[in-house]
Amino acid sequence: MADKYMEGYWENKPYGELYYFNMINNFKENDMPPYHIKYRFSKDMPSINESDILVFGDSFFDFSRMPTFPERLSWQLNKKVYFERYDIPLKSLARKNYRNKTPKILIFESSERYVSTRFYNAHRYYERWRRESALSRNYKKALSFVFNPNIEKMFNYMLFQSYFTKPVYSALATFKFNKFGYIPKSTPIYTFHKGQPWLFLGESVDEGIRETSFYHQFQPEDIDLYCNNIANLSEKLREHYNLYLIFIVLPSKYTVYHKLVNNHKYNNFIPAIYKGLEERKVPVVKVFNDFMNSDDLMFYPTDTHWTPAGLEIALKKTIQVMDSVKTIHNIP
């Protein structure tokens, strides 16, 4: 590969991830910070059983062009913080045979665009998984390896990242953009704001068919479904594992910066989720207004992930909610 592949570290590349979705030279964002050792791969992360706080999240909490959110939380509170980049905590807790007598906090983070997929169905209590035989688990792993669902993505990656094909692929993509204005559907909306290239992810900006889109019109019953399932997860965590859920939903970049491109109306998804969770008494970290109104840059222009300024806001707000939850439930 022309750009060295490192398992779990796509941030080792010099440019923002969205450039690698289209390979158009006009969208090379210079001066992206280098990656750090990911907290979940470091010796500093405790085991799940010795941790004081459990954190589950997606790539925002694993984004290592800076010390990641779980690591910063550990530093800030001087607590042992366990992190998994995984969105089915009940399944993971069962796999690890987790047992907990002392009440603790579990933080669940999700990017805005994936709340609808992660909570379209209720999360199951997976204790039966512990009783599944090692033979059965290994058989499933073997099937997943042979029939890899990401195989097409891997071939595409090889196509435009190999030493031989990358220069040709990039040259053709750049030519089509400059000559015909063509840009792939993976990054269909872009702008050059004050000379700086900005890219936005396709699934966040499509015409609204997918629930991941800024333009999707959610109905009240949709919001109720997601909030009910988040509240259900909260109840199961507390009942079975003595864990108190705090939920964080992070705005998509297009939600925050779409006005660089247009004045389209936001579908109000995050405020609706906030309201629904508060009605169900699920503690929620509310960063939406702070992100929308900040003068600091919240996202890297050619990446889908946040800057240190965005992380700082989420960290401060999370600690405030944690203090409240600890007081109410007498959590040490």
Summary of the structure (lengths in Angstrom):
residues: 332
radius of gyration: 20.8
end to end distance: 48.9
largest distance: 64.6
contacts: 993
relative contact order: 0.15
helix: 46%
strand: 11%
